[in-house]
Amino acid sequence: MFEEAAHEETVDTGWGHVASHDGAPAVIDAILRLDTDATYTKTELSDEAGVPLKTLYLDGTLDHLVEMGFLEKEVTEGEEVRFGVDTETSVYRAAVAFDDAIADRLASEE
């Protein structure tokens, strides 16, 4: 089970884990559009997602997304922590499939 940073209730569903962090949906949306070969600082992810850095920091959103399998955390001594998109996880692949399914649905309605 994923740790519940700053959250008292137990979350038992995937959507519940996403919803348990206010900035997570916007960050996941940004992750799906990022260069998967690049790495990003917390500030860059905050900017890409349009979520205040303070929000991501205070509720542990980025660490939660690492635990869920969306991001990989890269720690290098003496440097700022960087994050890469973890494209090898079933969670990431499912998010891409969901995003594609919604895009297909919206395109078919036009």
C-alpha positions as CSV (number, residue, x, y, z in Angstrom):
1,M,0.0,0.0,0.0
2,F,1.2,3.6,-0.6
3,E,2.1,5.7,2.4
4,E,-0.4,8.4,3.3
5,A,1.8,11.5,3.8
6,A,-0.2,14.2,5.6
7,H,-3.5,12.2,5.2
8,E,-5.3,10.4,7.9
9,E,-7.7,8.2,5.9
10,T,-6.8,5.0,4.3
11,V,-7.2,5.0,0.5
12,D,-8.0,1.7,-1.2
13,T,-8.4,2.6,-4.8
14,G,-6.1,3.9,-7.5
15,W,-8.3,6.9,-8.2
16,G,-8.4,7.5,-4.4
17,H,-4.7,7.7,-4.3
18,V,-4.6,10.2,-7.1
19,A,-7.4,12.3,-5.4
20,S,-5.6,12.2,-2.1
21,H,-3.1,14.8,-3.3
22,D,-4.6,18.0,-4.7
23,G,-1.9,18.6,-7.3
24,A,-1.6,15.0,-8.4
25,P,-4.1,15.1,-11.3
26,A,-2.4,18.1,-12.9
27,V,1.1,16.7,-12.4
28,I,0.0,13.3,-13.9
29,D,-1.4,15.3,-16.9
30,A,1.9,17.1,-17.3
31,I,3.9,13.8,-16.9
32,L,2.0,12.4,-19.9
33,R,3.3,15.3,-22.0
34,L,6.9,15.5,-20.8
35,D,10.0,14.3,-22.7
36,T,10.5,10.9,-21.2
37,D,14.2,11.0,-21.8
38,A,14.7,14.2,-19.7
39,T,14.8,14.8,-16.0
40,Y,13.0,17.7,-14.1
41,T,13.4,19.6,-10.9
42,K,10.5,20.1,-8.5
43,T,10.2,23.7,-9.8
44,E,10.1,22.5,-13.4
45,L,7.4,19.9,-12.6
46,S,5.5,22.6,-10.7
47,D,5.6,25.0,-13.7
48,E,4.7,22.3,-16.2
49,A,1.7,21.2,-14.1
50,G,0.6,24.7,-13.1
51,V,0.6,23.7,-9.4
52,P,2.3,25.8,-6.8
53,L,5.6,24.3,-5.7
54,K,4.5,24.9,-2.1
55,T,1.5,22.6,-2.7
56,L,3.6,19.8,-4.2
57,Y,6.1,20.1,-1.3
58,L,3.6,20.4,1.6
59,D,1.5,17.4,0.7
60,G,4.3,15.2,-0.7
61,T,2.7,14.9,-4.1
62,L,5.9,14.2,-6.0
63,D,7.1,11.5,-3.6
64,H,3.6,10.0,-3.8
65,L,3.9,9.9,-7.6
66,V,7.2,8.2,-7.2
67,E,5.6,5.6,-4.9
68,M,2.8,5.1,-7.4
69,G,5.1,4.5,-10.3
70,F,4.7,7.7,-12.3
71,L,8.1,9.2,-11.6
72,E,11.6,8.1,-10.7
73,K,13.5,10.2,-8.2
74,E,17.2,10.8,-9.0
75,V,19.3,12.0,-6.0
76,T,22.8,13.1,-6.8
77,E,24.9,14.3,-3.9
78,G,25.4,18.1,-4.0
79,E,22.8,18.6,-6.7
80,E,19.1,19.3,-6.7
81,V,16.8,16.3,-6.7
82,R,15.5,15.5,-10.2
83,F,12.6,13.4,-11.4
84,G,12.2,11.4,-14.6
85,V,9.1,9.8,-16.1
86,D,8.9,6.1,-15.1
87,T,7.7,4.7,-18.4
88,E,8.3,1.1,-17.4
89,T,5.5,0.8,-14.9
90,S,2.1,-0.5,-15.5
91,V,0.7,2.6,-13.7
92,Y,2.3,4.9,-16.3
93,R,1.2,2.7,-19.2
94,A,-2.4,2.6,-17.9
95,A,-2.4,6.4,-17.6
96,V,-1.2,6.7,-21.2
97,A,-3.9,4.3,-22.3
98,F,-6.6,6.2,-20.3
99,D,-5.4,9.5,-21.8
100,D,-5.5,8.0,-25.3
101,A,-8.9,6.5,-24.8
102,I,-10.3,9.8,-23.7
103,A,-8.7,11.6,-26.6
104,D,-10.2,9.1,-29.0
105,R,-13.6,9.5,-27.4
106,L,-13.5,13.3,-27.7
107,A,-12.3,13.1,-31.3
108,S,-15.2,10.8,-32.2
109,E,-17.7,13.3,-30.8
110,E,-16.5,16.1,-33.1
